[in-house]
Amino acid sequence: MSLVAFFGATGGCALNCLVKTLQAGISARALARTPAKLANLLLENGVSQATMDQHLVIIPGNARDEEAVVKTLKADSGSFVSLIISGLGAAPKFTPMPSIDDPTICTSAMTILIHAITHLAFPAPPLLVAISSTGLSPIRDVPRLLVPLYHGLLAIPHRDKKGMEDAVVAAFDAGVVASFVIVRPTLLTSGAEKSKIRVGREDSPEMGYSVSRKSVGAWIFRELVQPGRGGFAKWGEAKVSLTA
């Protein structure tokens, strides 16, 4: 991949993918509300300042701001990104009842992103990776013990993720993106990265209780960013379940 765009890179999954992308010498552009926060996270995760200076451009802004999104997709030199990775999601809040701070961020931001792609003169439609969640498939893809949690406490964020997924599929059907992969990890943890995790597809999902954010980011990099792997020829148009 010659140039990769990241949205939501201060979150664990996309952050670890960005770390590995930069360490591999692949150039990236990342939208961040607080650029200093993203830069510090990268330094804490082993990305040198010299690597950032050479391979990363951080665009300050919000994913709901289409002008900032456009700047992320197209460099000042006129170069376009060829791959887009979205790890956007709402933050939890627990007062007075458990909820999230922005219940429509995934759907709204994806709609804005797709609108921006549509109105930019891309030389070729880009590839798109969207990080979603298990629990959205018509086939049960989580252990039975997790079903009440998914249908209760997680109902609002899952409705938002489903809206995002629908927008991604519609963009592919309209030819706005060349291909897509929807990544559906099970419950995310802050655990260590594992080189081997279980991977399924929507019609034959792998079921488990959790997977680390670092493992998910590493899988995305290994399979969809790093040259020479299966890539979109293997995973294109798939909804991929990931679990430890």
Long-range contacts (C-beta under 8 A, 24 or more apart in sequence): 1-26, 1-82, 1-83, 1-225, 1-227, 2-26, 2-27, 2-79, 2-82, 3-27, 3-28, 3-29, 3-75, 3-79, 3-80, 3-81, 3-82, 3-83, 4-28, 4-29, 4-81, 4-82, 4-83, 4-84, 4-85, 4-225, 5-29, 5-30, 5-31, 5-72, 5-73, 5-81, 5-83, 5-84, 5-85, 5-126, 6-30, 6-31, 6-85, 6-87, 7-31, 7-63, 7-69, 7-72, 7-84, 7-85, 7-86, 7-87, 7-88, 7-109, 7-113, 8-63, 8-86, 8-87, 8-88, 8-89, 8-131, 9-38, 9-87, 10-34, 10-37, 10-38, 10-41, 11-87, 11-88, 11-89, 11-213, 12-188, 12-190, 12-212, 12-213, 12-214, 12-216, 12-217, 13-87, 13-131, 13-183, 13-185, 13-188, 13-213, 13-216, 13-217, 13-220, 14-85, 14-86, 14-87, 14-131, 14-217, 14-220, 15-41, 15-42, 15-45, 15-87, 15-213, 15-217, 16-45, 16-193, 16-213, 16-214, 16-216, 16-217, 16-218, 16-221, 17-85, 17-87, 17-217, 17-218, 17-220, 17-221, 17-225, 18-42, 18-85, 18-217, 19-45, 19-46, 19-47, 19-217, 20-217, 20-218, 20-221, 20-222, 20-225, 20-226, 21-221, 21-225, 22-47, 22-51, 22-52, 22-55, 22-56, 23-47, 23-51, 24-221, 24-225, 24-226, 25-55, 26-55, 26-225, 27-55, 27-56, 28-55, 28-56, 28-57, 29-56, 29-57, 29-58, 29-59, 29-72, 29-73, 29-75, 29-81, 30-56, 30-57, 30-58, 30-59, 30-72, 31-58, 31-59, 31-61, 31-62, 31-63, 31-68, 31-69, 31-72, 32-58, 32-59, 32-60, 32-61, 33-60, 33-61, 33-62, 34-60, 35-59, 35-60, 63-88, 63-105, 63-109, 63-112, 63-113, 64-105, 64-108, 64-109, 64-112, 65-112, 66-112, 66-115, 66-116, 69-112, 69-113, 69-116, 70-116, 70-120, 73-116, 73-117, 73-120, 73-126, 74-120, 80-120, 80-122, 80-123, 80-126, 81-126, 82-124, 82-126, 82-127, 83-126, 83-127, 83-128, 83-129, 83-224, 83-225, 84-113, 84-117, 84-126, 84-127, 84-128, 84-129, 84-177, 85-129, 85-131, 85-220, 85-224, 85-225, 86-110, 86-113, 86-128, 86-129, 86-130, 86-131, 86-164, 87-131, 88-131, 89-131, 89-157, 89-161, 90-157, 90-160, 98-153, 99-156, 100-156, 100-157, 103-156, 103-157, 103-159, 103-160, 104-160, 104-163, 105-160, 106-132, 106-157, 106-160, 106-161, 106-163, 106-164, 107-160, 107-163, 107-164, 107-167, 109-164, 110-163, 110-164, 110-167, 110-168, 111-167, 114-167, 114-168, 114-170, 114-171, 114-176, 114-177, 117-171, 117-176, 117-177, 118-176, 124-178, 125-175, 125-176, 125-177, 125-178, 126-177, 126-178, 127-177, 127-178, 127-179, 127-180, 127-224, 127-232, 128-168, 128-171, 128-172, 128-177, 128-179, 128-180, 128-181, 129-180, 129-181, 129-182, 129-183, 129-220, 129-224, 130-164, 130-165, 130-168, 130-180, 130-181, 130-182, 130-183, 131-183, 131-185, 131-216, 131-220, 132-161, 132-164, 132-165, 132-182, 132-183, 132-184, 132-239, 133-157, 133-158, 133-161, 133-184, 133-185, 133-186, 134-184, 134-185, 134-186, 134-205, 134-241, 134-243, 136-161, 136-162, 136-165, 136-184, 137-184, 137-202, 137-205, 137-239, 137-241, 139-202, 139-203, 139-205, 140-205, 140-207, 141-184, 141-200, 141-202, 141-205, 141-206, 141-207, 141-241, 142-186, 142-207, 143-207, 143-208, 143-209, 145-209, 146-186, 146-187, 146-209, 165-239, 172-237, 178-232, 179-232, 179-236, 179-237, 180-236, 180-237, 181-224, 181-232, 181-235, 181-236, 181-237, 181-238, 181-240, 182-238, 182-239, 182-240, 183-216, 183-219, 183-220, 183-240, 183-242, 184-239, 184-240, 184-241, 184-242, 185-211, 185-216, 185-241, 185-242, 185-243, 186-210, 186-211, 186-241, 186-242, 186-243, 187-211, 188-212, 188-213, 188-216, 189-213, 191-215, 193-217, 193-218, 194-244, 197-242, 197-243, 197-244, 198-242, 198-243, 198-244, 199-240, 199-241, 199-242, 200-240, 200-241, 201-238, 201-239, 201-240, 201-241, 202-238, 202-239, 202-241, 205-241, 206-241, 206-242, 206-243, 207-241, 207-243, 208-243, 208-244, 209-243, 209-244, 210-243, 210-244, 211-242, 211-243, 211-244, 212-244, 215-242, 215-244, 216-242
